[in-house]
Amino acid sequence: MNFADRLKQLPSASHLAALHLLGTDGQVLATIENKPGQTGSLVVYAALAALYGGRITPAAASLGLEWYAEHVADARAFPGKHPNIDRLLAWAEGGDAYGVAQQVAASALAAG
């Protein structure tokens, strides 16, 4: 299944403004914002965190790479072009689990 089709099957992340990826020390390693060019990654990482108890484990990272489908080959050929995939490639080979903190969009808070 290609990436676009996979995204249609994953839960919406429209309620999120961003996800903060946390290192093993709890410090923010990266932020994925809900904006053009990052929305697909936001959806992938949010779904992985939901499936794996709010963390990105090596198993979660491997599943995320399956979901990124055709983009993984491009990321491997051009390191740095797809930082959110590069991160999963590294995390899938490691042994640590990384936290995911949600930043809820103001519009979702107002609607709630």
C-alpha positions as CSV (number, residue, x, y, z in Angstrom):
1,M,0.0,0.0,0.0
2,N,1.4,3.4,-0.9
3,F,1.8,6.2,1.6
4,A,-1.2,8.3,0.5
5,D,-3.5,5.3,0.8
6,R,-2.1,4.4,4.2
7,L,-2.7,7.9,5.5
8,K,-6.4,7.6,4.6
9,Q,-6.6,4.5,6.9
10,L,-4.9,6.2,9.9
11,P,-6.8,8.3,12.5
12,S,-7.1,12.0,11.8
13,A,-4.7,14.2,13.7
14,S,-6.5,17.4,12.9
15,H,-7.0,18.1,16.6
16,L,-3.2,18.4,17.0
17,A,-1.1,21.5,16.5
18,A,2.2,19.5,16.9
19,L,3.9,16.4,18.4
20,H,7.0,16.8,20.5
21,L,9.3,13.8,20.3
22,L,11.1,13.3,23.6
23,G,14.5,11.7,24.2
24,T,15.1,9.2,26.9
25,D,16.0,12.1,29.2
26,G,12.6,13.7,28.5
27,Q,14.0,16.6,26.5
28,V,12.4,17.6,23.2
29,L,14.4,16.1,20.3
30,A,12.2,17.2,17.5
31,T,8.8,18.7,16.8
32,I,6.4,17.7,14.0
33,E,3.9,20.5,13.3
34,N,0.5,20.2,11.7
35,K,1.4,22.2,8.6
36,P,1.9,21.5,4.9
37,G,4.8,19.2,4.4
38,Q,4.6,17.7,7.9
39,T,1.0,16.7,8.2
40,G,1.5,13.2,6.9
41,S,4.3,12.6,9.4
42,L,2.2,14.0,12.2
43,V,-0.5,11.5,11.4
44,V,2.0,8.6,11.2
45,Y,3.8,9.5,14.5
46,A,0.4,10.1,16.3
47,A,-0.9,6.8,15.2
48,L,2.3,5.0,16.2
49,A,2.2,6.7,19.6
50,A,-1.5,5.6,20.1
51,L,-0.7,2.0,19.2
52,Y,2.5,1.8,21.4
53,G,1.4,3.5,24.6
54,G,2.6,7.1,23.9
55,R,6.1,6.0,22.9
56,I,8.0,5.2,19.7
57,T,9.7,1.9,20.3
58,P,11.9,0.1,17.8
59,A,8.9,-2.0,16.8
60,A,6.8,1.2,16.4
61,A,9.6,2.7,14.3
62,S,9.6,-0.4,12.1
63,L,5.9,-0.3,11.6
64,G,6.2,3.4,10.7
65,L,8.7,2.6,8.0
66,E,6.2,0.2,6.5
67,W,3.6,3.0,6.5
68,Y,5.9,5.5,4.8
69,A,6.1,2.9,2.0
70,E,7.7,4.3,-1.2
71,H,9.3,7.2,0.7
72,V,11.7,5.0,2.6
73,A,13.8,4.2,-0.4
74,D,14.1,7.9,-1.2
75,A,15.1,8.6,2.4
76,R,17.8,5.9,2.3
77,A,19.1,7.2,-1.1
78,F,19.1,10.9,0.1
79,P,19.8,11.1,3.9
80,G,18.5,14.3,5.4
81,K,15.8,14.8,2.8
82,H,13.2,13.1,5.0
83,P,14.2,13.7,8.6
84,N,11.1,12.1,10.1
85,I,11.8,8.9,8.2
86,D,15.6,9.1,8.9
87,R,14.6,9.2,12.6
88,L,12.5,6.1,12.3
89,L,15.3,4.3,10.4
90,A,17.7,5.0,13.4
91,W,15.1,4.2,16.1
92,A,14.2,0.9,14.4
93,E,17.8,-0.2,14.8
94,G,18.1,0.9,18.4
95,G,16.9,-0.3,21.7
96,D,15.4,2.8,23.2
97,A,11.8,4.1,23.3
98,Y,11.1,7.7,22.8
99,G,8.2,9.7,24.3
100,V,5.6,11.6,22.3
101,A,3.9,14.6,23.8
102,Q,0.8,16.0,22.0
103,Q,0.2,19.7,21.6
104,V,-3.5,20.1,21.0
105,A,-4.7,22.7,18.5
106,A,-6.4,25.8,20.0
107,S,-9.4,25.1,17.7
108,A,-9.8,21.7,19.2
109,L,-9.7,23.1,22.8
110,A,-12.3,25.7,21.9
111,A,-14.6,23.1,20.3
112,G,-14.3,20.8,23.4
